[in-house]
């Protein structure tokens, strides 16, 4: 899996989709990373590609890593 080119949105984040998403759209999760202001941690932002102006889920890098590890184990 690779990520497609980033698309910067009005929120200033560079959003990426997996190469597995295909070009026909559909059910895609987009991911953007951003250093947290004032410290050295990174936050992970997730959104539905069908609703780019909709809600965004924001996770700590640790929570994202735990989620990905759990998915890999499944």
C-alpha positions in Angstrom: 0.0 0.0 0.0 1.2 3.5 -0.8 -0.5 6.8 -0.2 -1.7 9.0 -3.0 -0.7 12.6 -3.5 -1.7 14.9 -0.7 -4.6 17.3 -1.1 -4.4 20.4 1.1 -7.7 21.6 2.2 -9.0 24.8 3.8 -8.0 23.5 7.2 -4.4 23.6 6.1 -3.9 19.9 6.5 -2.4 17.7 3.7 -4.9 14.8 3.4 -3.8 11.3 2.0 -5.7 8.3 0.7 -4.4 4.8 0.4 -3.5 3.6 -3.1 -6.0 0.8 -2.4 -8.8 3.3 -2.5 -8.9 3.4 -6.3 -9.9 6.2 -8.5 -13.7 5.6 -8.5 -14.2 7.2 -5.1 -16.4 5.3 -2.7 -15.6 4.4 0.9 -12.3 6.0 1.5 -10.7 7.1 4.7 -8.3 10.1 4.4 -5.5 10.7 6.9 -3.5 13.8 7.8 -0.8 14.3 10.4 0.1 17.4 12.2 2.5 18.3 15.0 0.5 19.5 18.1 1.1 23.1 18.9 3.4 23.7 21.8 4.9 20.2 22.1 6.6 17.5 20.2 3.7 15.1 19.7 1.8 14.4 16.5 -1.9 14.3 16.1 -3.6 12.1 13.5 -6.7 13.4 11.7 -9.2 11.1 10.0 -12.1 12.0 7.7 -14.5 10.4 5.2 -13.4 11.3 1.6 -17.1 11.6 0.6 -17.6 14.3 3.2 -14.4 16.4 3.3 -16.1 19.2 5.1 -17.7 16.9 7.6 -16.5 15.9 11.0 -12.8 15.0 11.6 -11.7 12.4 14.2 -8.4 13.5 15.9 -6.3 10.9 17.7 -2.9 10.9 19.4 -0.1 9.1 17.7 -0.2 6.5 20.4 -4.0 5.9 20.0 -3.6 5.6 16.2 -0.7 3.2 16.6 -2.8 1.0 19.0 -5.7 1.0 16.5 -3.5 0.0 13.5 -1.8 -2.7 15.6 -5.2 -4.1 16.6 -6.4 -4.1 12.9 -3.2 -5.9 11.9 -3.9 -8.6 14.5 -7.5 -9.1 13.3 
